[in-house]
Amino acid sequence: MLWKKVLLLQIQIILTLQLITADEVSVEELMSQIRSHLGYTARRLKHIQLKVSPKHANDLQNLLERYTNAAKATDPVIEEKLVLDFENKQNEEFKNYLTLEYDEQFLEVDIRIQEWSMRELLTQVNGNLATEIERILPAYEKAATSKDFQKKYDAFSEIQDAFSNGLWDLLDAKPVDKSLTNVQLKFFKEFLLYLQEQDDSKEYAEKLKTLLGEVDKALTNEDMQKKFEVMAKFDDVSTKYGRYLDNKIIEFEFDKFM
């Protein structure tokens, strides 16, 4: 998706880390990651519940209750296995329904992130590029609010297909243009502000405050290398703190843009 080019951000949920890190992943850290992901899934299900098909209402309520309770359990590792086993045993029609709803959520978040990114980019450019972005912004709202998945997908694709060569040149520029770097830094700032409001961020309060200050400074710094150095801190999963940031980004995207 284009927003990945705009934000240069790769997202990965790490529940069981499969990479060599400088810090050993403790049982407590793994449990915290699983508990957080269970809560995130519960929020996704609750959002589906707002428009649930009547024929799936009871199944969805049962599944939502299990995810909600699992997120609060003393041992979320065991509860995660139980809730996944329960979910896998549901009838195929309901599972297919959930899959489509999840896909639609991901697509809508992609649309909203790209819309947000373009609005931020608009403040960084002028001339023909600014005019083009202003012209296409209303199309994002139309795509995001479409009730049909295929129509939503097609509308989103049409927006990108209509981008001018000049806009594509900016988005694909190597090295990355300063305007896009600033958009990503602003995204990270929003992410850090979100984390500061989360209950599970208390042990990282000082680190988040420090990093937020570094992001603010990087936004006004004309030195691109300094900007890249700050952005690189969001890709470091060699520490518990870095893995926390990596795990929480997908939750931030859902909670802010869905």
N, C-alpha and C positions, 0 to 999 in steps of 0.2 A: 504494500500500500504506500501511497505517496507520502503520507504523514511521517513514515519512517525515514524518508529522505529529508523531510523538512526538519525533523527533530534529531535525526541520526541516533535513534534510540532503539536498542534491541531489548526485548522483554523476555524474561525466562522465570518461571516459577520454580524455585528450588526447594523441594520438600525433602528429598534425599540427595545430598550433594554428591555428584559424580566427578569431582575434579579435585586435584591436589591443592590444598590451601595451606597458607602459613599457620593459620589457627586451626586447631582440631575442633571439629563440630561436636559440641556436647549434646547429651541427651536432652538437657533443658532447652537448648537452642532449637533442636529439631522439634521438640514438643511445642515450642512457641510458634514456630513456622506453621506447623500443622493446625494448631488452634486458630491462628490467624486466617489460614486458608479456608477452614471450615466456616468461620464467621463470614468471610467474603462470599462463599458459595450460598450461605443462608440469605445474604442480602440480595444476591442475584435471583434466588427463588422467590423472595418476597416481592421483588419487582415484577416478576412474571405473574405473580398472584393478582396484581392490580388489574390484569386483563385476561385472566385465565379462562380457558374454555370450560363451560360448565361440566362437561363430561370428564374433565381431568382435575376438577377442583379438589376432590377428596384425596386423590393420590398425591397431588402437589402439597396439600396441607400436611399430610403424613410425612412426606419427605422433608418439608421445611422444618417441622418440629424435631425430626431426628438430627438434622444438621445444626439447628439452634442448640439443642441439648448437648450434642457432641462437642461443640465449640466451648461449652462451659464445663466440660468434664474434667476430672482430675487427671486422667490419663487419656489425652486426645488421640494417641496412637492407636490404642485399642478401639476407641469409639469410631475413629475414621474407618477402620477395617469393617466394623459392623455396619456403618451407614452405607459404605460402598457396596457391601454384599447385598444389603437391602435394596439399594438402587438398581443393582444389576438384575435382581429378581423381578423387577416390575415388568408389566406387559410391554410388548414391543411397540405398540401404538403410543403409549405414554412416553417411552424412552425416545422415540422418534420425535414426538412433540417437544420434549425438553431440548433435544439436540438442535432443532430448528430455532427454538426460542433463544438458546444460548448463542447460536450463530448470528441471530439478528441483533442481539445485544452487542456482540463484538463489532459487528458492522456499524452499528449506530455510534459506538464509541469512536471507531476509526473516523467516521464522518465528522463528529463533533470536534475531535482533536485536530483534524485538518482545518476545519472552519476556524477554530481558535488560533491555530498557527497562522492562517492567512490574515486574520485580523491583526495579529501581532506583527506580521511581516509588512502589513500596510503602513505601519508607523515607521518602518525602516526604509521604505522606497518612495519614489516619486515618479512623475511623468507618466509614460504609457503603462508601466507596470502597476502603478497605483490605480490608474483608471481601470485596468483589466481586473484587478483584485476586487475593487468596489463593485464592478459589474457582476462578478461571479458569486459573491458572497450570499445573495438571496437563494441561490440554487442549493446551497448546503442545507438550509432550513427545509426546503421542499423535499430533499432526499431523505433527511433524517426523520421527518414526520410521516413519510409514506408508510402505509399499513401493510403493504405487500413486500415480502422479502426480495423477490426478484426485481420488482420495480425500484425498490430502495437501492439495490446493488447496481442496477442499470443506470439509475440517475447519478449515482456517485461516480461511476465509470465515465459517464458522459461529461461530467465536470472536468475530469482530468484529460479526457480526449480533446477537449476544446482549448486546453492551455496553449498559449502562443509559444513560438520557438524562443522568444525572449524570456518568458517565464521559466520554461524548461531549462534554458541555459543557466539561469540563476540557481534553480534547484539542484542542478547536476554539476555546478561549478567545482572544479578542482584547482587549487585548494578551496575549501568551503568558504563561501562569502561571509563577511562579517555580519551581515544582516541575518542570515540563517543561524549563525552562532549565537547571536543575541536572542533569537527566538527560543533556541534550546535552553539558554541560560534562564530565560524568563519562565520556561516550563519547569525547570528544576527549582526555581524559587517558589512557584506555586506548590510544587511537591513538598518542599521542606516546610512551608507554612501549614500544609495539610497534616504532615507528620507531627508537628508540634501540638496538634489538637488530639492526637491519638493516645489512648490509655497505655498502649504497649511501648510508647516512645520515651517514657520517663527516664530510663537508664541512659538514654542517649541525648538527654536534654542539652548538655553543654556542647556536645559534638555537633548537634543540629544547629545550635545558635552560632557556633563558629563557622560552620560551612555556609550558613545563610549569609553571614557577613562577607565571606569570600566570594559568593555568587554576586552579591550586590556590587562589590568592588570590581569584579571581572566585567560586569555589564558596562561600567564606565571606563574601563581600561581599553586603550587603543591597541595594546600589544596583543596580537592574536595568540601568541604562545602562552601568555598568561591565562587567556580564556580557556585554551585547550587543557591546560594543567588543572584548572578547576573542574572542568567537565570530566576529566579522566577519573576523578575521585568517585564518580557515580558508577564507574565500571569495575571498581576494585572489589572483588569478592573474596579476597584473601583474609579478611577480618570478619569478625562477628557483626560489627557495625556495617561494613560494606554489604554483607549478605542481607542484613535487615533492609537496607535501602533497595537492594535488588528484588527482594521478595515483595515489598510493599508497593512498588510502582504500579503493578496491575490493579491493586485495590484503589489506589489514588485515581487512576484513570476511570474506573467504573464509578466511584463515588462522586467525582467532579463532573464527568461528562455524560453520564447516563441519565 
